[in-house]
Amino acid sequence: MSKQTINWHERAAALTIDGRPVIAGRRVEGLSGEQFDCISPINGKSLGQVSRCQAADVDAAVASARAAFDDGRWARRPPAARKRVLLKFADLIMAAKEELALLETLDMGKPIQYSLAVDVPAAARCIAWYAEAVDKIYDEIAPTGPNALALIQREPMGVIGAIVPWNYPLIMSAWKLGPALAAGNSVVLKPSEKSPLTALRLAELALQAGLPEGVFNVVPGFGHEAGEALALHMDVDAIGFTGSIRVGRKMLEYAGRSNLKRVYNELGGKSAFLVFPDFDDLKRCAQTVAGSMFFNQGESCNAPSRVLVQQDIADEFIALVAAEAPNYRPADPLEPGTVMGALVDEGQLRTVMGYIESGVAEGARVVAGAKQSRTDSGGFFVEPTVFEAQPQMKIAREEIFGPVMSVIRFKDEAEAVALANDSPYGLQASVWSSHIDRAHRVAKALRAGTVHVNQYDEDDMTVPFGGYKQSGNGRDKSLHAFDKYTELKTTWLRIN
């Protein structure tokens, strides 16, 4: 059935959710009995009750994961055997595409067309890619002298705690699960309390695919309870965290207070988008930055929210971006044609509107938007917003995580690079120039994990994702993600 013929409102009305954690291969009641409402940002109404897992639930999940790892029911399976299970898992994700897409849209507000076309397929692709990769990675033999044989092997790390955010719940979970499970680890996943539903369903699909009990556990709950307990746990070997710098600092603190577990933080961004006057298609450039900035309601860590434009072309470019903004007018996320949905909750709405008010108060010029939208829906919607700003303004320096773009003028290339690098973040950047020398020169000068040239957001599982500076450490995606979830062991044999 195509998305054009599905009545998503009827599907939503018929939906019942199971908010219980998945521990040791089955749904169980939360030990405290406490629950919280899962609120849909589309209309502010509850989708149902979710277990408020706390330290005791995390202890049970970690114990289950540790037992599964220690007895080798997954870790000691041959890579080809793990591959078969994970490929089945990926197939089941795609078979449940409509169900997962509806859960994702209701839970965090993104348009149903993108949940269907982007989020679910990307999650399945990630799991399948790591499944296919794991039996094609070879270990090493060191170039020692003739009297020694030094074997260098990757081994699974053990129990991985994965703490993922609310903006791409399926995709971010898959980015952790794919390499961690493929390498043979056990995982305890703590989804955001704002978007827990697809994570819980993923665990059921993994069990259906043949993943052994205890290898993949999900504990929904609040960050300061379940998340903190997981990060402090003495029997967790590593934490894969995606979220804010503020909480990323806590992850490092928790590691220091516990067992010095590895912490891999993928944190925020304030990505710079540099437009030079020699680029020959400003309209495509404006369309690209608008599409990338307003996708997912601006709730993307790599959103190009700092747009640096050479002063001679700034007026023309700003007019082109302003003309794009109405194309992203917020609408009902359950309607198939909607391109911008709701912010995740009322708190995020207040945060975004606070930044907009700050921009106005500091003297930034409103080019488009800057208002709350669809207030009669009960949901949390904000218009696509464009400011002309100064680089020292709060809206131009801090991550907003909403559909708010700041356009800043620069004089020359040196100033553009200096402005772009003047940030605690270093996740992504983009350079727009028709001169190959400038494109390479500026890309090399930018301190960012990914630099796009004459495009933005083109992507693939084969390339690493992560940032410089306070945007985090380690990399998701690509073969480099295995570095986070494996230990290197050297076995040195003396040969007489």
C-alpha positions in Angstrom: 0.0 0.0 0.0 1.5 3.3 -1.0 1.7 6.2 1.4 -0.8 8.2 -0.8 -3.6 5.7 0.0 -2.9 5.2 3.7 -5.1 7.2 6.1 -2.5 7.8 8.7 -5.0 9.4 11.1 -7.0 6.2 11.1 -3.8 4.2 11.7 -2.9 6.5 14.6 -6.3 6.3 16.2 -6.2 2.5 16.2 -2.6 2.4 17.6 -1.9 0.9 21.0 1.6 1.1 22.4 3.5 -1.1 24.7 5.8 1.0 26.8 7.4 -1.8 28.9 11.2 -2.3 28.8 12.7 -5.3 26.9 15.1 -7.2 29.2 16.5 -10.7 28.8 14.5 -11.3 25.6 11.0 -10.3 26.8 8.8 -7.5 27.7 8.7 -7.0 31.5 7.1 -4.6 33.9 9.2 -1.7 35.2 10.4 -2.6 38.7 9.2 0.6 40.3 5.8 0.4 38.6 6.2 4.1 37.7 5.2 5.3 34.3 5.2 8.5 32.3 3.0 9.8 29.5 4.4 9.6 26.0 3.2 12.9 24.5 2.8 13.4 20.8 4.2 16.8 19.6 1.6 16.8 16.8 -1.3 17.6 19.2 0.1 17.6 22.7 -1.9 14.5 23.6 -0.7 11.3 25.2 0.0 8.3 23.1 0.1 6.0 26.1 2.1 5.1 29.2 5.8 4.2 29.1 7.7 2.6 32.0 9.9 5.0 33.9 12.9 2.7 34.3 15.4 3.5 37.0 18.6 2.0 38.4 17.1 -1.4 39.4 15.8 -1.9 35.8 19.2 -0.9 34.4 20.9 -3.3 36.7 18.7 -6.1 35.4 19.3 -5.1 31.8 23.1 -5.0 32.3 23.1 -8.3 34.1 21.2 -9.8 31.2 23.6 -8.3 28.7 26.7 -9.5 30.7 25.4 -13.0 31.1 24.8 -13.2 27.3 28.2 -11.8 26.6 30.1 -14.1 29.0 28.5 -17.3 27.9 29.3 -16.5 24.3 25.8 -17.1 22.9 26.4 -14.1 20.5 30.0 -13.0 21.0 31.5 -16.4 20.1 29.3 -17.0 17.1 31.3 -16.9 13.8 31.0 -13.5 12.0 29.1 -15.1 9.2 26.5 -16.4 11.6 26.0 -13.0 13.2 25.7 -11.6 9.8 22.8 -13.8 8.9 20.8 -12.8 12.0 21.5 -9.1 11.4 20.5 -9.3 7.8 17.2 -10.8 8.9 16.8 -8.0 11.4 17.3 -5.4 8.7 14.7 -7.2 6.5 12.2 -7.2 9.4 12.7 -3.5 9.9 11.8 -2.9 6.3 8.8 -5.3 6.6 7.6 -3.2 9.5 8.3 0.1 7.7 4.8 1.6 8.0 4.4 0.7 11.6 7.8 2.1 12.5 7.3 5.2 10.5 4.0 5.9 12.2 5.5 5.5 15.6 8.4 7.8 14.7 6.1 10.5 13.4 3.7 10.4 16.3 6.5 10.3 18.8 8.7 13.1 17.6 6.7 15.0 15.0 8.6 14.5 11.8 6.6 14.3 8.5 5.4 10.8 7.7 6.8 11.0 4.2 10.3 11.3 5.6 9.8 8.7 8.3 8.9 6.3 5.5 11.4 7.3 2.9 14.4 8.3 5.1 14.4 7.1 8.7 13.2 3.5 8.4 15.3 2.6 5.3 18.4 4.3 6.7 18.1 2.3 9.9 17.7 -0.9 8.0 20.5 0.0 5.6 22.8 0.6 8.6 22.1 -2.7 10.3 22.5 -4.6 6.9 25.7 -2.7 6.1 27.5 -3.7 9.3 26.2 -7.2 8.9 27.8 -7.4 5.5 31.0 -5.8 6.8 31.7 -8.0 9.8 32.8 -11.1 7.9 35.1 -9.1 5.6 37.3 -7.5 8.2 40.7 -9.2 8.6 43.0 -9.1 11.6 46.7 -8.3 11.3 50.1 -9.8 11.7 52.7 -7.3 12.8 56.0 -7.0 10.8 58.2 -8.4 13.6 61.5 -10.2 13.3 61.8 -13.8 12.2 61.7 -15.2 15.8 58.3 -13.8 16.6 54.7 -14.0 15.4 52.6 -11.0 16.6 48.9 -11.4 16.0 46.7 -8.3 16.3 43.0 -9.1 16.6 39.8 -7.2 17.3 37.6 -8.6 20.1 34.2 -7.4 21.2 34.4 -5.1 24.1 31.6 -6.5 26.2 28.5 -4.6 27.4 27.8 -1.4 25.5 25.5 1.2 26.9 23.9 3.2 24.0 22.1 6.5 24.9 20.4 8.1 21.9 18.6 11.4 21.3 15.0 12.2 20.2 15.7 13.8 16.8 16.4 10.6 14.8 15.4 7.9 17.2 15.6 5.0 14.7 18.7 6.1 12.8 20.7 7.0 15.9 19.8 3.7 17.5 20.9 1.9 14.3 24.2 3.8 14.2 25.0 2.3 17.6 23.5 -1.1 17.2 24.9 -1.9 13.8 28.6 -2.0 14.7 28.2 -2.9 18.3 26.1 -6.0 17.6 28.0 -7.0 14.5 31.3 -7.0 16.5 29.7 -9.4 19.0 28.8 -7.1 21.9 25.7 -7.1 24.1 23.8 -3.7 24.2 21.6 -1.9 26.6 19.8 0.9 24.8 18.4 3.9 26.6 16.2 5.9 24.2 15.2 9.5 24.9 12.1 9.8 27.1 10.7 12.1 24.4 10.8 9.3 21.7 11.1 5.8 23.1 8.6 3.9 21.0 10.6 2.7 18.0 13.5 1.6 20.1 11.2 -0.8 22.0 9.8 -2.2 18.8 13.4 -2.6 17.4 14.2 -5.0 20.3 11.2 -7.1 19.5 12.2 -7.3 15.8 15.8 -8.2 16.7 14.5 -11.1 18.8 12.2 -12.2 16.0 15.3 -12.2 13.7 17.1 -14.6 16.0 19.2 -12.4 18.2 19.7 -14.3 21.4 17.9 -13.3 24.6 19.9 -10.7 26.6 22.0 -9.5 23.7 19.8 -6.4 23.1 17.9 -4.8 25.9 15.9 -1.5 26.0 15.3 0.6 29.1 13.1 3.6 28.5 13.2 6.4 31.1 14.6 9.7 32.0 18.2 10.8 31.4 18.9 11.7 35.1 17.6 8.3 36.2 18.0 5.5 33.6 20.7 7.3 31.6 22.8 8.2 34.6 22.5 4.7 36.0 23.7 3.2 32.8 26.6 5.6 32.4 27.7 5.0 36.0 27.3 1.2 35.9 30.4 -0.7 36.9 29.7 -3.5 34.5 29.2 -1.4 31.3 32.4 -1.4 29.2 31.6 1.6 27.0 29.0 4.3 26.4 28.0 5.4 23.0 26.2 8.7 23.5 24.6 11.2 21.1 23.2 14.4 22.5 24.1 17.8 23.9 27.5 19.0 25.0 26.1 19.5 28.5 25.2 15.9 28.9 28.3 14.8 27.0 30.3 16.4 29.8 28.3 14.3 32.3 29.1 11.1 30.4 32.8 11.8 30.9 32.3 12.6 34.5 30.3 9.4 35.1 33.1 7.4 33.5 35.6 9.0 35.9 33.3 8.2 38.9 32.8 4.6 37.9 35.1 2.2 36.0 36.7 4.5 33.5 34.5 3.0 30.8 35.1 4.3 27.2 32.9 7.2 26.4 32.2 8.1 22.7 30.3 11.3 22.5 28.6 12.6 19.3 27.5 16.0 20.4 26.2 19.2 18.8 27.0 21.5 16.0 26.7 25.0 14.6 27.7 24.2 11.1 29.0 26.9 8.8 27.9 27.2 5.2 30.3 29.4 3.2 29.1 31.0 0.0 31.7 32.7 -2.2 30.9 35.1 -5.1 32.5 32.9 -7.7 29.8 30.2 -7.3 27.7 30.2 -10.4 24.3 29.0 -9.2 23.1 30.9 -6.2 19.6 29.7 -6.5 20.6 26.0 -6.1 22.8 27.1 -3.2 19.9 28.8 -1.5 17.6 25.9 -2.2 20.1 23.5 -0.7 20.7 25.5 2.5 17.0 25.9 3.1 16.3 22.3 2.5 19.1 21.2 4.8 18.3 23.7 7.5 14.6 23.1 7.6 14.7 19.3 7.2 13.5 17.6 10.4 12.3 21.0 11.7 15.9 22.1 12.1 16.4 19.4 14.8 19.6 18.1 13.3 23.1 18.4 14.9 24.6 19.0 11.5 22.0 21.6 10.4 23.7 24.5 8.4 22.6 27.2 10.8 25.4 29.6 10.3 25.3 30.8 6.7 28.4 33.0 5.8 27.9 34.9 2.5 30.4 37.2 0.8 29.0 40.8 1.2 28.8 41.5 -2.6 26.3 38.8 -3.1 24.6 38.8 0.3 21.5 40.8 -0.7 20.8 38.6 -3.6 21.4 35.4 -1.6 19.2 36.5 1.3 16.4 37.3 -1.0 16.7 33.8 -2.6 16.7 32.1 0.8 13.7 34.2 2.0 11.8 33.0 -1.1 12.4 29.4 -0.1 11.1 29.7 3.4 7.4 29.5 2.5 8.0 26.2 0.9 8.6 24.7 4.4 5.5 26.0 6.1 4.6 23.7 9.0 1.7 21.3 8.5 0.1 18.2 9.9 2.9 15.5 10.0 0.4 12.8 9.2 -0.5 14.3 5.9 1.6 12.7 3.1 2.7 16.1 1.5 3.9 17.8 4.7 7.6 18.8 4.6 7.9 20.4 8.0 6.4 18.9 11.1 6.4 19.7 14.9 9.2 20.3 17.3 9.6 17.4 19.7 7.9 18.9 22.8 6.7 22.0 24.5 10.1 22.5 26.2 11.9 22.6 22.8 9.2 25.0 21.5 10.0 27.3 24.3 13.7 27.0 23.7 13.4 27.8 20.0 11.0 30.7 20.6 13.4 32.0 23.3 16.3 32.1 20.7 14.1 33.9 18.2 13.2 36.5 20.8 16.9 36.8 21.7 17.7 37.4 18.0 15.1 40.2 17.8 16.3 41.8 21.1 20.0 41.8 19.9 19.0 43.6 16.7 19.1 40.8 14.1 16.9 41.5 11.1 14.0 39.1 10.6 14.1 37.9 7.0 11.4 35.2 7.2 9.3 33.5 9.9 10.0 34.1 13.5 6.6 33.0 14.7 4.9 30.1 16.3 2.6 28.2 14.0 -0.5 26.0 14.1 -1.3 27.1 17.7 -4.8 25.8 17.4 -3.5 22.2 16.8 -2.3 21.8 20.4 1.1 20.8 18.9 4.5 22.5 18.8 5.1 24.2 15.5 7.5 27.0 14.5 7.8 28.8 11.2 11.0 28.4 9.2 13.0 31.4 10.3 15.8 33.4 8.7 17.7 36.1 10.4 20.5 38.4 9.1 22.7 38.4 12.1 26.1 39.5 13.5 28.6 36.8 14.4 28.6 37.6 18.1 24.9 37.2 18.5 23.5 34.3 20.6 21.5 33.0 17.6 24.7 32.9 15.6 26.8 31.1 18.2 24.6 28.6 20.1 23.0 25.5 18.9 19.3 26.2 18.7 18.0 22.8 17.4 15.1 24.3 15.6 14.3 25.9 12.2 16.3 29.1 12.7 19.0 30.2 10.3 21.5 33.0 10.8 23.0 34.7 7.7 26.2 36.6 8.3 28.2 38.7 5.8 31.9 38.4 5.3 34.5 40.5 3.4 37.0 38.0 2.0 38.1 34.4 2.3 40.3 34.9 5.3 37.4 36.4 7.3 35.1 33.6 6.2 37.4 30.9 7.4 38.0 32.8 10.7 34.3 33.2 11.3 33.6 29.6 10.4 36.3 28.3 12.8 35.3 30.6 15.6 33.1 28.1 17.3 33.4 25.5 20.0 31.8 23.1 17.6 33.3 21.3 14.6 30.8 18.9 13.2 30.2 19.8 9.6 30.7 22.7 7.1 30.1 23.5 3.5 32.0 25.5 0.9 30.4 26.9 -2.3 32.9 27.9 -4.9 33.4 27.2 -8.6 37.1 27.5 -8.2 38.7 24.2 -7.4 41.7 25.8 -5.7 39.5 27.8 -3.4 37.3 24.8 -2.7 40.3 22.7 -1.6 42.0 25.5 0.2 39.0 26.4 2.3 37.9 22.8 2.9 41.4 22.1 4.3 41.3 25.2 6.5 37.9 24.4 8.1 38.0 22.5 11.4 35.1 20.1 10.9 34.6 16.4 10.7 32.9 16.6 7.3 33.3 19.4 4.8 30.8 19.4 1.9 31.7 21.2 -1.4 29.0 22.6 -3.6 26.4 20.4 -1.8 25.2 19.6 1.7 23.9 16.5 3.4 24.9 14.1 0.6 25.8 11.1 2.6 26.4 7.3 2.7 27.0 4.6 5.3 30.5 4.2 4.0 31.8 7.6 5.3 32.4 8.4 9.0 30.2 10.9 10.9 31.6 12.9 13.8 33.2 16.1 14.7 36.2 18.1 15.9 36.5 20.1 19.1 33.4 19.9 21.4 31.3 18.2 18.7 32.6 14.9 20.1 35.0 12.1 19.7 35.1 8.8 17.7 33.1 8.3 14.6 29.7 6.8 13.8 29.2 5.0 10.4 31.8 3.5 8.1 34.3 0.8 9.2 35.7 3.4 11.7 32.7 2.8 14.0 34.1 -0.6 14.8 37.0 1.1 16.6 34.5 2.2 19.3 33.1 -1.2 20.1 36.1 -3.5 19.9 39.4 -4.0 21.8 42.7 -4.6 20.1 44.5 -7.6 21.4 48.1 -8.5 20.6 49.2 -12.2 20.9 53.0 -12.4 20.7 54.4 -15.9 20.0 58.1 -16.5 20.3 59.4 -18.8 17.6 62.6 -20.7 18.3 
